[in-house]
Amino acid sequence: TTTRGDVNVGKGTAAGDNVTRNSAAASAELGADGSSDITASVIDLNAVTGIGVLAQLEITGATISADTTNGTIDLNNSNAASSTVSTITTGTGNISFNQTGGGNVTVQAASTVNGSITLTALWNLIISGNLTSAGALAGITLTADSESNGIGDLFINAGTVVSGGVGSINLSGANA
């Protein structure tokens, strides 16, 4: 936790436990690499000016929340089992979340006041809560089966609202 400035993330492991990072500015990658920067069962990232702003933040977690007042959110989750994104929100900024480790990913809520939302899963992508993208930069892209190998489908639960504002909504999956 910082009361001023960025939280730069290098390597941190709390296998089976919780990691909470609070930044008064951005939560940024400490040197771009391809390996996981945070590994924990529950990952809770909070910032004011973005998460993964300079380079994609690589994480490995089962339950994830990432919320920033404004700024980009750019996360790659390499968890090999199913994962849940409870919230991923920003004011002005784009959201990008990639589930590359396999396993299904369930997204319970995602929103940006002025930006786009891109959610990608190697396997199934399950939207169980509302997605809202608004403003001049609005648009939503949902992609299951990101490697086009026929093992992932896109599911949007009944009663769920997916709103791309003035932008387009693009949906793709093995059987979409």
Sequence and secondary structure as in RCSB ss.txt:
>XXXX:A:sequence
TTTRGDVNVGKGTAAGDNVTRNSAAASAELGADGSSDITASVIDLNAVTGIGVLAQLEITGATISADTTNGTIDL
NNSNAASSTVSTITTGTGNISFNQTGGGNVTVQAASTVNGSITLTALWNLIISGNLTSAGALAGITLTADSESNG
IGDLFINAGTVVSGGVGSINLSGANA
>XXXX:A:secstr
  SSS EEE  EEEEEEEEEEE SS EEESS  SS SEEEEEEEEEESS BS SS EEEE SEEEEEESSS EEE
EE  SS EEEEEEEEEES EEEEE SSS EEE  EEEEESEEEEEESS EEE S EEE STT EEEEESSTT SS
   EEE TT  EE TTS EEEE TT 
